[in-house]
Amino acid sequence: MRQALSCICLCLLVILPCASESSSVQLSGFITDSHGVALSSGLQPRVLIHWDASGTNIGLQTNIGIATDMSVQPDTQGRFQVQIPPGFYDIFVSAFAFSPKCAKVRVKPGESTTFSAKLQVDGLVTKELADRPF
């Protein structure tokens, strides 16, 4: 009996992580300037991913989400990609000297989702630092 219980527990330890991995889907995209040029790492572009729990209190089972916010830095081509559980997410994109961009995204089970942002140079930064490089 004890051996059977150990075997069942071992099976669950193997199966449960696999099940949670398969419920993750890909969120990817590109972060560029207004001309379509990838933002350099010197401008420190960031993509902040925040889960929105809307609907979970009424039984929406496809809004699993993440427990803590996730921050991703795009590669040199402006691309990013992460594996996250299905759900509603607020995506916030920022970079030095650019106005941030934010949007709500719905990541559905079994579907890859793309979110891309073209950031505009911020007028306040341009005004304040017009005669200096930023």
Secondary structure as UniProt FT lines:
FT   HELIX           2..22
FT   STRAND          25..33
FT   TURN            34..35
FT   HELIX           41..43
FT   STRAND          46..52
FT   TURN            54..55
FT   HELIX           56..58
FT   TURN            61..62
FT   STRAND          70..72
FT   TURN            76..77
FT   STRAND          79..84
FT   STRAND          87..94
FT   TURN            96..97
FT   STRAND          101..107
FT   TURN            109..110
FT   STRAND          113..114
FT   STRAND          117..119
FT   HELIX           123..128
FT   TURN            129..131
//
